Amino acid sequence: MTTITDDYMRQMMSLSRDYSALILRKGPKYSQPGAEKIIWEHGRRNFALLAEGILPIVCPVRDGSDVAGIGVLTRSVEESRAIMDEDPGVKAGLFVYEVHPCRSFPGSALPKE
């Protein structure tokens, strides 16, 4: 394992910035007829947010739990809530969400294969 010094940690911590962590859960209408079309449009919107750099980390969760996905937004909590309030799946009651303030490092990303 790589050795990390205190100086390196201090330097890296000074570079961190604010983000918003998103937890998306299945809502009360998740299984309603026609939900698949709305979920498809939710996915399309996620791709647009990804392309615009607003939602650089988006991870659908398919483990049978009530968690439908997690993500990181490059906006404040308030801005992230406004973005999520306009999500077609949220508007239709298919999803509910939580947004939490967090910090990370610019350039953090999922590893490429």
MOPAC internal coordinates of N, CA, C and O (Angstrom, degrees):
PM7 1SCF
backbone

  N    0.0000 0     0.00 0     0.00 0    0    0    0
  C    1.4437 1     0.00 0     0.00 0    1    0    0
  C    1.5252 1   108.60 1     0.00 0    2    1    0
  O    1.2310 1   120.51 1   -36.91 1    3    2    1
  N    1.3253 1   116.62 1   143.09 1    3    2    1
  C    1.4555 1   122.87 1   179.74 1    5    3    2
  C    1.5224 1   110.63 1   -66.44 1    6    5    3
  O    1.2310 1   120.69 1   -41.77 1    7    6    5
  N    1.3217 1   116.28 1   138.23 1    7    6    5
  C    1.4617 1   121.21 1   176.48 1    9    7    6
  C    1.5298 1   108.85 1   -83.70 1   10    9    7
  O    1.2310 1   120.87 1   -50.99 1   11   10    9
  N    1.3215 1   115.93 1   129.01 1   11   10    9
  C    1.4631 1   122.29 1   179.62 1   13   11   10
  C    1.5260 1   107.89 1  -113.11 1   14   13   11
  O    1.2310 1   120.96 1   -57.52 1   15   14   13
  N    1.3143 1   115.76 1   122.48 1   15   14   13
  C    1.4648 1   120.40 1  -178.34 1   17   15   14
  C    1.5278 1   110.47 1   -87.25 1   18   17   15
  O    1.2310 1   121.10 1   -16.40 1   19   18   17
  N    1.3228 1   115.51 1   163.60 1   19   18   17
  C    1.4638 1   120.65 1   175.67 1   21   19   18
  C    1.5276 1   110.65 1   -61.87 1   22   21   19
  O    1.2310 1   120.20 1   139.68 1   23   22   21
  N    1.3274 1   117.22 1   -40.32 1   23   22   21
  C    1.4624 1   120.74 1   179.29 1   25   23   22
  C    1.5306 1   110.84 1   -61.55 1   26   25   23
  O    1.2310 1   120.38 1   136.98 1   27   26   25
  N    1.3166 1   116.87 1   -43.02 1   27   26   25
  C    1.4601 1   120.97 1   178.28 1   29   27   26
  C    1.5254 1   109.89 1   -62.02 1   30   29   27
  O    1.2310 1   120.58 1   135.72 1   31   30   29
  N    1.3288 1   116.50 1   -44.28 1   31   30   29
  C    1.4629 1   120.50 1   179.49 1   33   31   30
  C    1.5205 1   111.14 1   -60.47 1   34   33   31
  O    1.2310 1   120.39 1   135.14 1   35   34   33
  N    1.3310 1   116.86 1   -44.86 1   35   34   33
  C    1.4696 1   120.17 1   179.19 1   37   35   34
  C    1.5260 1   111.16 1   -62.03 1   38   37   35
  O    1.2310 1   120.81 1   136.80 1   39   38   37
  N    1.3206 1   116.06 1   -43.20 1   39   38   37
  C    1.4590 1   120.75 1   179.06 1   41   39   38
  C    1.5299 1   110.58 1   -61.50 1   42   41   39
  O    1.2310 1   120.50 1   132.41 1   43   42   41
  N    1.3142 1   116.64 1   -47.59 1   43   42   41
  C    1.4610 1   120.52 1  -178.74 1   45   43   42
  C    1.5279 1   111.68 1   -65.45 1   46   45   43
  O    1.2310 1   120.53 1   138.50 1   47   46   45
  N    1.3104 1   116.60 1   -41.50 1   47   46   45
  C    1.4629 1   120.14 1  -179.85 1   49   47   46
  C    1.5227 1   111.45 1   -63.07 1   50   49   47
  O    1.2310 1   120.27 1   148.28 1   51   50   49
  N    1.3205 1   117.08 1   -31.72 1   51   50   49
  C    1.4671 1   119.75 1   178.32 1   53   51   50
  C    1.5266 1   111.49 1   -69.90 1   54   53   51
  O    1.2310 1   120.07 1   160.80 1   55   54   53
  N    1.3163 1   117.47 1   -19.20 1   55   54   53
  C    1.4646 1   121.86 1   179.84 1   57   55   54
  C    1.5226 1   113.00 1   -89.42 1   58   57   55
  O    1.2310 1   120.39 1   167.71 1   59   58   57
  N    1.3243 1   116.86 1   -12.29 1   59   58   57
  C    1.4649 1   119.03 1  -175.71 1   61   59   58
  C    1.5235 1   110.46 1   -67.02 1   62   61   59
  O    1.2310 1   121.34 1   -23.98 1   63   62   61
  N    1.3193 1   115.04 1   156.02 1   63   62   61
  C    1.4659 1   120.24 1   179.28 1   65   63   62
  C    1.5216 1   109.63 1  -140.63 1   66   65   63
  O    1.2310 1   121.21 1   -10.05 1   67   66   65
  N    1.3207 1   115.30 1   169.95 1   67   66   65
  C    1.4574 1   121.71 1  -177.02 1   69   67   66
  C    1.5233 1   111.61 1   -79.64 1   70   69   67
  O    1.2310 1   121.48 1   -39.98 1   71   70   69
  N    1.3201 1   114.77 1   140.02 1   71   70   69
  C    1.4627 1   124.06 1   174.47 1   73   71   70
  C    1.5265 1   106.91 1  -139.44 1   74   73   71
  O    1.2310 1   121.10 1     0.50 1   75   74   73
  N    1.3079 1   115.51 1  -179.50 1   75   74   73
  C    1.4610 1   121.05 1   173.62 1   77   75   74
  C    1.5177 1   108.61 1  -125.98 1   78   77   75
  O    1.2310 1   120.96 1   -48.96 1   79   78   77
  N    1.3305 1   115.76 1   131.04 1   79   78   77
  C    1.4597 1   121.85 1   176.35 1   81   79   78
  C    1.5235 1   108.01 1   -93.96 1   82   81   79
  O    1.2310 1   120.57 1   -46.93 1   83   82   81
  N    1.3075 1   116.51 1   133.07 1   83   82   81
  C    1.4550 1   123.72 1  -177.72 1   85   83   82
  C    1.5209 1   110.11 1  -111.78 1   86   85   83
  O    1.2310 1   120.70 1   -47.66 1   87   86   85
  N    1.3197 1   116.28 1   132.34 1   87   86   85
  C    1.4637 1   122.29 1   169.91 1   89   87   86
  C    1.5224 1   106.17 1  -120.28 1   90   89   87
  O    1.2310 1   120.62 1   -64.28 1   91   90   89
  N    1.3162 1   116.42 1   115.72 1   91   90   89
  C    1.4559 1   122.71 1  -179.19 1   93   91   90
  C    1.5238 1   108.09 1  -102.04 1   94   93   91
  O    1.2310 1   120.54 1   -51.13 1   95   94   93
  N    1.3205 1   116.58 1   128.87 1   95   94   93
  C    1.4651 1   121.74 1  -179.46 1   97   95   94
  C    1.5253 1   110.21 1  -120.50 1   98   97   95
  O    1.2310 1   121.20 1   -24.22 1   99   98   97
  N    1.3272 1   115.30 1   155.78 1   99   98   97
  C    1.4568 1   120.65 1   174.63 1  101   99   98
  C    1.5249 1   108.47 1   -65.03 1  102  101   99
  O    1.2310 1   121.14 1   -46.84 1  103  102  101
  N    1.3146 1   115.43 1   133.16 1  103  102  101
  C    1.4555 1   121.29 1  -179.53 1  105  103  102
  C    1.5174 1   111.79 1   -95.27 1  106  105  103
  O    1.2310 1   120.65 1     2.35 1  107  106  105
  N    1.3177 1   116.36 1  -177.65 1  107  106  105
  C    1.4669 1   120.99 1  -175.38 1  109  107  106
  C    1.5271 1   114.45 1   -64.64 1  110  109  107
  O    1.2310 1   119.95 1   158.75 1  111  110  109
  N    1.3114 1   117.70 1   -21.25 1  111  110  109
  C    1.4707 1   120.57 1  -178.21 1  113  111  110
  C    1.5324 1   112.42 1  -109.26 1  114  113  111
  O    1.2310 1   120.25 1  -160.18 1  115  114  113
  N    1.3152 1   117.13 1    19.82 1  115  114  113
  C    1.4663 1   121.62 1  -174.12 1  117  115  114
  C    1.5276 1   112.85 1   -56.62 1  118  117  115
  O    1.2310 1   120.14 1   143.61 1  119  118  117
  N    1.3140 1   117.35 1   -36.39 1  119  118  117
  C    1.4701 1   121.36 1  -175.44 1  121  119  118
  C    1.5192 1   113.46 1   -98.77 1  122  121  119
  O    1.2310 1   119.49 1  -167.23 1  123  122  121
  N    1.3253 1   118.58 1    12.77 1  123  122  121
  C    1.4624 1   120.68 1  -177.94 1  125  123  122
  C    1.5229 1   110.88 1   -66.11 1  126  125  123
  O    1.2310 1   119.89 1   -26.52 1  127  126  125
  N    1.3207 1   117.82 1   153.48 1  127  126  125
  C    1.4689 1   120.36 1   175.24 1  129  127  126
  C    1.5287 1   110.17 1   -58.00 1  130  129  127
  O    1.2310 1   120.95 1   -41.45 1  131  130  129
  N    1.3147 1   115.78 1   138.55 1  131  130  129
  C    1.4594 1   120.98 1   179.51 1  133  131  130
  C    1.5184 1   114.51 1    84.91 1  134  133  131
  O    1.2310 1   120.08 1  -179.68 1  135  134  133
  N    1.3149 1   117.46 1     0.32 1  135  134  133
  C    1.4647 1   120.62 1  -178.03 1  137  135  134
  C    1.5220 1   112.14 1   -61.16 1  138  137  135
  O    1.2310 1   120.05 1   148.03 1  139  138  137
  N    1.3265 1   117.51 1   -31.97 1  139  138  137
  C    1.4660 1   121.05 1  -176.71 1  141  139  138
  C    1.5199 1   111.25 1   -58.12 1  142  141  139
  O    1.2310 1   120.14 1   139.72 1  143  142  141
  N    1.3387 1   117.33 1   -40.28 1  143  142  141
  C    1.4666 1   120.54 1  -179.42 1  145  143  142
  C    1.5282 1   110.82 1   -66.12 1  146  145  143
  O    1.2310 1   120.59 1   140.04 1  147  146  145
  N    1.3136 1   116.47 1   -39.96 1  147  146  145
  C    1.4629 1   120.28 1   179.84 1  149  147  146
  C    1.5268 1   110.03 1   -68.96 1  150  149  147
  O    1.2310 1   120.36 1   139.63 1  151  150  149
  N    1.3264 1   116.92 1   -40.37 1  151  150  149
  C    1.4659 1   120.82 1   178.17 1  153  151  150
  C    1.5288 1   109.88 1   -63.97 1  154  153  151
  O    1.2310 1   120.11 1   143.29 1  155  154  153
  N    1.3219 1   117.40 1   -36.71 1  155  154  153
  C    1.4713 1   120.97 1   176.88 1  157  155  154
  C    1.5269 1   110.41 1   -61.03 1  158  157  155
  O    1.2310 1   120.44 1   136.84 1  159  158  157
  N    1.3304 1   116.76 1   -43.16 1  159  158  157
  C    1.4705 1   120.54 1   179.23 1  161  159  158
  C    1.5344 1   111.27 1   -70.11 1  162  161  159
  O    1.2310 1   120.40 1   146.23 1  163  162  161
  N    1.3251 1   116.83 1   -33.77 1  163  162  161
  C    1.4706 1   121.21 1   172.86 1  165  163  162
  C    1.5365 1   108.67 1   -58.54 1  166  165  163
  O    1.2310 1   120.49 1   134.98 1  167  166  165
  N    1.3265 1   116.67 1   -45.02 1  167  166  165
  C    1.4624 1   120.95 1   178.22 1  169  167  166
  C    1.5174 1   112.31 1   -63.35 1  170  169  167
  O    1.2310 1   120.47 1   138.70 1  171  170  169
  N    1.3213 1   116.70 1   -41.30 1  171  170  169
  C    1.4682 1   120.93 1   178.07 1  173  171  170
  C    1.5315 1   109.74 1   -60.06 1  174  173  171
  O    1.2310 1   120.88 1   137.43 1  175  174  173
  N    1.3322 1   115.93 1   -42.57 1  175  174  173
  C    1.4656 1   120.82 1   179.19 1  177  175  174
  C    1.5283 1   110.24 1   -64.36 1  178  177  175
  O    1.2310 1   120.42 1   139.77 1  179  178  177
  N    1.3300 1   116.81 1   -40.23 1  179  178  177
  C    1.4683 1   120.01 1   177.32 1  181  179  178
  C    1.5291 1   111.12 1   -59.92 1  182  181  179
  O    1.2310 1   120.34 1   138.85 1  183  182  181
  N    1.3346 1   116.95 1   -41.15 1  183  182  181
  C    1.4656 1   119.73 1   177.65 1  185  183  182
  C    1.5248 1   111.03 1   -63.03 1  186  185  183
  O    1.2310 1   120.06 1   141.79 1  187  186  185
  N    1.3354 1   117.49 1   -38.21 1  187  186  185
  C    1.4682 1   120.75 1   177.81 1  189  187  186
  C    1.5263 1   110.36 1   -66.37 1  190  189  187
  O    1.2310 1   120.17 1   137.49 1  191  190  189
  N    1.3430 1   117.29 1   -42.51 1  191  190  189
  C    1.4676 1   120.64 1   178.04 1  193  191  190
  C    1.5244 1   110.81 1   -64.78 1  194  193  191
  O    1.2310 1   120.25 1   143.44 1  195  194  193
  N    1.3195 1   117.13 1   -36.56 1  195  194  193
  C    1.4634 1   121.62 1   175.95 1  197  195  194
  C    1.5330 1   109.96 1   -64.09 1  198  197  195
  O    1.2310 1   120.51 1   132.53 1  199  198  197
  N    1.3188 1   116.64 1   -47.47 1  199  198  197
  C    1.4700 1   121.14 1  -178.97 1  201  199  198
  C    1.5269 1   111.62 1   -61.80 1  202  201  199
  O    1.2310 1   120.29 1   148.07 1  203  202  201
  N    1.3354 1   117.04 1   -31.93 1  203  202  201
  C    1.4580 1   121.52 1  -179.96 1  205  203  202
  C    1.5250 1   113.21 1   -86.03 1  206  205  203
  O    1.2310 1   120.09 1   178.83 1  207  206  205
  N    1.3320 1   117.43 1    -1.17 1  207  206  205
  C    1.4555 1   121.30 1   179.14 1  209  207  206
  C    1.5190 1   114.20 1    78.15 1  210  209  207
  O    1.2310 1   120.08 1  -168.67 1  211  210  209
  N    1.3190 1   117.46 1    11.33 1  211  210  209
  C    1.4664 1   121.71 1  -179.08 1  213  211  210
  C    1.5257 1   111.32 1   -85.15 1  214  213  211
  O    1.2310 1   120.57 1   145.76 1  215  214  213
  N    1.3293 1   116.51 1   -34.24 1  215  214  213
  C    1.4657 1   122.81 1  -179.20 1  217  215  214
  C    1.5350 1   108.70 1  -127.26 1  218  217  215
  O    1.2310 1   120.30 1  -107.71 1  219  218  217
  N    1.3486 1   117.04 1    72.29 1  219  218  217
  C    1.4579 1   119.61 1  -173.92 1  221  219  218
  C    1.5245 1   114.59 1   -71.50 1  222  221  219
  O    1.2310 1   120.33 1   158.75 1  223  222  221
  N    1.3124 1   116.97 1   -21.25 1  223  222  221
  C    1.4614 1   121.10 1   176.38 1  225  223  222
  C    1.5216 1   107.47 1  -121.49 1  226  225  223
  O    1.2310 1   120.49 1   -63.18 1  227  226  225
  N    1.3191 1   116.66 1   116.82 1  227  226  225
  C    1.4663 1   121.85 1   177.53 1  229  227  226
  C    1.5226 1   107.51 1  -137.06 1  230  229  227
  O    1.2310 1   121.04 1   -55.87 1  231  230  229
  N    1.3210 1   115.62 1   124.13 1  231  230  229
  C    1.4583 1   120.92 1  -174.61 1  233  231  230
  C    1.5247 1   110.38 1  -132.22 1  234  233  231
  O    1.2310 1   119.52 1   -78.06 1  235  234  233
  N    1.3280 1   118.52 1   101.94 1  235  234  233
  C    1.4534 1   119.13 1   172.47 1  237  235  234
  C    1.5342 1   109.59 1   -62.31 1  238  237  235
  O    1.2310 1   120.63 1   -36.23 1  239  238  237
  N    1.3151 1   116.39 1   143.77 1  239  238  237
  C    1.4648 1   122.08 1   178.49 1  241  239  238
  C    1.5203 1   107.26 1  -115.21 1  242  241  239
  O    1.2310 1   120.92 1   -55.02 1  243  242  241
  N    1.3074 1   115.84 1   124.98 1  243  242  241
  C    1.4704 1   120.69 1  -177.16 1  245  243  242
  C    1.5176 1   110.17 1  -130.43 1  246  245  243
  O    1.2310 1   120.99 1  -121.55 1  247  246  245
  N    1.3207 1   115.71 1    58.45 1  247  246  245
  C    1.4642 1   119.94 1  -178.47 1  249  247  246
  C    1.5255 1   112.80 1  -110.60 1  250  249  247
  O    1.2310 1   120.15 1  -168.65 1  251  250  249
  N    1.3262 1   117.32 1    11.35 1  251  250  249
  C    1.4502 1   120.62 1   179.16 1  253  251  250
  C    1.5223 1   114.29 1    84.16 1  254  253  251
  O    1.2310 1   120.19 1   178.43 1  255  254  253
  N    1.3274 1   117.25 1    -1.57 1  255  254  253
  C    1.4684 1   120.91 1   177.91 1  257  255  254
  C    1.5242 1   108.91 1   -83.49 1  258  257  255
  O    1.2310 1   120.77 1     2.23 1  259  258  257
  N    1.3213 1   116.13 1  -177.77 1  259  258  257
  C    1.4630 1   119.10 1   176.38 1  261  259  258
  C    1.5271 1   112.13 1   -82.31 1  262  261  259
  O    1.2310 1   119.95 1   174.23 1  263  262  261
  N    1.3364 1   117.69 1    -5.77 1  263  262  261
  C    1.4645 1   120.76 1   176.73 1  265  263  262
  C    1.5269 1   107.79 1   -79.15 1  266  265  263
  O    1.2310 1   120.88 1   -56.52 1  267  266  265
  N    1.3315 1   115.92 1   123.48 1  267  266  265
  C    1.4602 1   121.39 1  -179.27 1  269  267  266
  C    1.5250 1   112.16 1   -98.10 1  270  269  267
  O    1.2310 1   120.56 1   156.57 1  271  270  269
  N    1.3481 1   116.53 1   -23.43 1  271  270  269
  C    1.4498 1   119.11 1   179.83 1  273  271  270
  C    1.5159 1   111.66 1  -178.79 1  274  273  271
  O    1.2310 1   121.80 1   -15.33 1  275  274  273
  N    1.3200 1   114.16 1   164.67 1  275  274  273
  C    1.4596 1   121.79 1   174.30 1  277  275  274
  C    1.5265 1   107.27 1  -133.69 1  278  277  275
  O    1.2310 1   121.05 1   -24.73 1  279  278  277
  N    1.3050 1   115.60 1   155.27 1  279  278  277
  C    1.4549 1   119.19 1   179.82 1  281  279  278
  C    1.5114 1   111.67 1  -162.37 1  282  281  279
  O    1.2310 1   121.33 1    -9.72 1  283  282  281
  N    1.3175 1   115.05 1   170.28 1  283  282  281
  C    1.4585 1   122.46 1   175.61 1  285  283  282
  C    1.5209 1   107.02 1  -127.45 1  286  285  283
  O    1.2310 1   121.10 1   -53.19 1  287  286  285
  N    1.3211 1   115.49 1   126.81 1  287  286  285
  C    1.4630 1   121.63 1   177.66 1  289  287  286
  C    1.5196 1   109.36 1  -107.01 1  290  289  287
  O    1.2310 1   120.77 1   -33.27 1  291  290  289
  N    1.3095 1   116.14 1   146.73 1  291  290  289
  C    1.4638 1   122.24 1  -179.23 1  293  291  290
  C    1.5217 1   111.73 1   -90.03 1  294  293  291
  O    1.2310 1   120.42 1  -157.34 1  295  294  293
  N    1.2941 1   116.79 1    22.66 1  295  294  293
  C    1.4549 1   122.80 1  -177.38 1  297  295  294
  C    1.5264 1   110.50 1  -120.07 1  298  297  295
  O    1.2310 1   120.73 1   -12.88 1  299  298  297
  N    1.3244 1   116.21 1   167.12 1  299  298  297
  C    1.4590 1   121.71 1   176.38 1  301  299  298
  C    1.5282 1   109.41 1   -65.90 1  302  301  299
  O    1.2310 1   120.71 1   -13.49 1  303  302  301
  N    1.3101 1   116.25 1   166.51 1  303  302  301
  C    1.4615 1   120.79 1   178.16 1  305  303  302
  C    1.5281 1   109.81 1   -58.72 1  306  305  303
  O    1.2310 1   120.37 1   134.95 1  307  306  305
  N    1.3163 1   116.89 1   -45.05 1  307  306  305
  C    1.4664 1   120.27 1  -178.92 1  309  307  306
  C    1.5258 1   111.45 1   -62.39 1  310  309  307
  O    1.2310 1   120.59 1   134.48 1  311  310  309
  N    1.3369 1   116.48 1   -45.52 1  311  310  309
  C    1.4651 1   120.31 1   178.33 1  313  311  310
  C    1.5235 1   110.90 1   -64.95 1  314  313  311
  O    1.2310 1   120.36 1   141.21 1  315  314  313
  N    1.3192 1   116.91 1   -38.79 1  315  314  313
  C    1.4620 1   120.93 1   179.50 1  317  315  314
  C    1.5236 1   110.95 1   -64.57 1  318  317  315
  O    1.2310 1   120.45 1   139.73 1  319  318  317
  N    1.3255 1   116.74 1   -40.27 1  319  318  317
  C    1.4734 1   119.76 1   176.75 1  321  319  318
  C    1.5258 1   110.63 1   -62.82 1  322  321  319
  O    1.2310 1   120.37 1   137.87 1  323  322  321
  N    1.3145 1   116.89 1   -42.13 1  323  322  321
  C    1.4687 1   120.21 1   178.63 1  325  323  322
  C    1.5270 1   110.74 1   -62.19 1  326  325  323
  O    1.2310 1   120.42 1   140.00 1  327  326  325
  N    1.3225 1   116.80 1   -40.00 1  327  326  325
  C    1.4657 1   121.35 1   177.56 1  329  327  326
  C    1.5228 1   110.03 1   -64.20 1  330  329  327
  O    1.2310 1   120.40 1   133.09 1  331  330  329
  N    1.3121 1   116.84 1   -46.91 1  331  330  329
  C    1.4670 1   120.77 1  -177.82 1  333  331  330
  C    1.5218 1   112.23 1   -69.02 1  334  333  331
  O    1.2310 1   119.99 1   147.56 1  335  334  333
  N    1.3050 1   117.63 1   -32.44 1  335  334  333
  C    1.4654 1   120.34 1   178.46 1  337  335  334
  C    1.5322 1   111.62 1   -62.36 1  338  337  335
  O    1.2310 1   120.27 1   156.76 1  339  338  337
  N    1.3346 1   117.08 1   -23.24 1  339  338  337
  C    1.4649 1   121.53 1   179.15 1  341  339  338
  C    1.5248 1   112.83 1   -93.68 1  342  341  339
  O    1.2310 1   119.81 1   179.14 1  343  342  341
  N    1.3145 1   117.96 1    -0.86 1  343  342  341
  C    1.4632 1   121.45 1   179.00 1  345  343  342
  C    1.5332 1   109.42 1   -64.82 1  346  345  343
  O    1.2310 1   119.53 1   -46.66 1  347  346  345
  N    1.3273 1   118.49 1   133.34 1  347  346  345
  C    1.4654 1   119.44 1  -178.00 1  349  347  346
  C    1.5305 1   113.50 1   -61.01 1  350  349  347
  O    1.2310 1   119.90 1   145.57 1  351  350  349
  N    1.3173 1   117.80 1   -34.43 1  351  350  349
  C    1.4553 1   120.41 1   178.59 1  353  351  350
  C    1.5156 1   112.64 1   -70.82 1  354  353  351
  O    1.2310 1   120.49 1   144.01 1  355  354  353
  N    1.3168 1   116.67 1   -35.99 1  355  354  353
  C    1.4683 1   121.26 1   176.75 1  357  355  354
  C    1.5220 1   109.08 1   -69.37 1  358  357  355
  O    1.2310 1   120.50 1   134.07 1  359  358  357
  N    1.3225 1   116.65 1   -45.93 1  359  358  357
  C    1.4626 1   120.68 1  -179.44 1  361  359  358
  C    1.5273 1   111.78 1   -60.33 1  362  361  359
  O    1.2310 1   120.30 1   146.66 1  363  362  361
  N    1.3355 1   117.02 1   -33.34 1  363  362  361
  C    1.4644 1   121.36 1  -178.98 1  365  363  362
  C    1.5294 1   112.84 1   -85.67 1  366  365  363
  O    1.2310 1   119.86 1   176.76 1  367  366  365
  N    1.3211 1   117.87 1    -3.24 1  367  366  365
  C    1.4579 1   120.72 1  -179.43 1  369  367  366
  C    1.5160 1   114.54 1    81.13 1  370  369  367
  O    1.2310 1   120.58 1  -170.23 1  371  370  369
  N    1.3452 1   116.50 1     9.77 1  371  370  369
  C    1.4685 1   119.91 1   177.77 1  373  371  370
  C    1.5201 1   111.28 1   -76.02 1  374  373  371
  O    1.2310 1   121.10 1   150.80 1  375  374  373
  N    1.3247 1   115.50 1   -29.20 1  375  374  373
  C    1.4580 1   121.58 1  -178.48 1  377  375  374
  C    1.5230 1   110.36 1  -130.17 1  378  377  375
  O    1.2310 1   121.29 1   -29.33 1  379  378  377
  N    1.3090 1   115.15 1   150.67 1  379  378  377
  C    1.4574 1   123.86 1   165.79 1  381  379  378
  C    1.5230 1   105.19 1  -125.34 1  382  381  379
  O    1.2310 1   120.22 1   -18.50 1  383  382  381
  N    1.3165 1   117.18 1   161.50 1  383  382  381
  C    1.4588 1   118.59 1  -174.83 1  385  383  382
  C    1.5135 1   111.74 1  -145.18 1  386  385  383
  O    1.2310 1   121.94 1   -18.41 1  387  386  385
  N    1.3140 1   113.90 1   161.59 1  387  386  385
  C    1.4614 1   123.84 1   169.87 1  389  387  386
  C    1.5201 1   106.73 1  -125.48 1  390  389  387
  O    1.2310 1   120.59 1   -36.65 1  391  390  389
  N    1.3185 1   116.47 1   143.35 1  391  390  389
  C    1.4632 1   121.43 1   174.13 1  393  391  390
  C    1.5222 1   107.26 1  -126.77 1  394  393  391
  O    1.2310 1   120.97 1   -47.83 1  395  394  393
  N    1.3229 1   115.75 1   132.17 1  395  394  393
  C    1.4575 1   121.91 1  -177.99 1  397  395  394
  C    1.5252 1   110.10 1  -127.87 1  398  397  395
  O    1.2310 1   120.05 1   -40.08 1  399  398  397
  N    1.3312 1   117.50 1   139.92 1  399  398  397
  C    1.4635 1   119.12 1   175.04 1  401  399  398
  C    1.5261 1   109.21 1   -69.11 1  402  401  399
  O    1.2310 1   120.86 1   -37.70 1  403  402  401
  N    1.3046 1   115.95 1   142.30 1  403  402  401
  C    1.4695 1   120.60 1   176.89 1  405  403  402
  C    1.5215 1   108.20 1  -150.58 1  406  405  403
  O    1.2310 1   121.02 1    -7.16 1  407  406  405
  N    1.3091 1   115.66 1   172.84 1  407  406  405
  C    1.4640 1   121.58 1   177.51 1  409  407  406
  C    1.5250 1   107.86 1  -129.82 1  410  409  407
  O    1.2310 1   121.40 1   -32.35 1  411  410  409
  N    1.3243 1   114.92 1   147.65 1  411  410  409
  C    1.4512 1   120.29 1   174.40 1  413  411  410
  C    1.5180 1   108.08 1  -156.77 1  414  413  411
  O    1.2310 1   120.92 1    10.98 1  415  414  413
  N    1.3009 1   115.85 1  -169.02 1  415  414  413
  C    1.4482 1   121.83 1  -174.00 1  417  415  414
  C    1.5358 1   110.35 1  -110.69 1  418  417  415
  O    1.2310 1   120.26 1   -50.62 1  419  418  417
  N    1.3346 1   117.11 1   129.38 1  419  418  417
  C    1.4581 1   119.20 1   176.24 1  421  419  418
  C    1.5337 1   110.10 1   -53.30 1  422  421  419
  O    1.2310 1   121.53 1   -44.01 1  423  422  421
  N    1.3107 1   114.68 1   135.99 1  423  422  421
  C    1.4586 1   120.09 1  -178.96 1  425  423  422
  C    1.5170 1   113.87 1    92.57 1  426  425  423
  O    1.2310 1   120.00 1   171.40 1  427  426  425
  N    1.3359 1   117.60 1    -8.60 1  427  426  425
  C    1.4624 1   119.63 1   175.59 1  429  427  426
  C    1.5321 1   107.71 1   -60.18 1  430  429  427
  O    1.2310 1   120.81 1   -41.22 1  431  430  429
  N    1.3042 1   116.05 1   138.78 1  431  430  429
  C    1.4647 1   120.17 1  -178.29 1  433  431  430
  C    1.5095 1   109.75 1  -158.72 1  434  433  431
  O    1.2310 1   121.29 1   -17.31 1  435  434  433
  N    1.2980 1   115.15 1   162.69 1  435  434  433
  C    1.4560 1   120.32 1   172.87 1  437  435  434
  C    1.5329 1   107.54 1   -67.56 1  438  437  435
  O    1.2310 1   119.46 1   -35.77 1  439  438  437
  N    1.3220 1   118.64 1   144.23 1  439  438  437
  C    1.4625 1   119.58 1  -179.00 1  441  439  438
  C    1.5225 1   111.86 1   -67.59 1  442  441  439
  O    1.2310 1   120.76 1   -35.81 1  443  442  441
  N    1.3285 1   116.15 1   144.19 1  443  442  441
  C    1.4603 1   121.33 1   175.19 1  445  443  442
  C    1.5158 1   107.89 1   -82.25 1  446  445  443
  O    1.2310 1   121.05 1   -31.91 1  447  446  445
  N    1.3024 1   115.60 1   148.09 1  447  446  445
  C    1.4685 1   118.81 1   179.12 1  449  447  446
  C    1.4998 1   110.04 1   -91.91 1  450  449  447
  O    1.2310 1   120.10 1   180.00 1  451  450  449

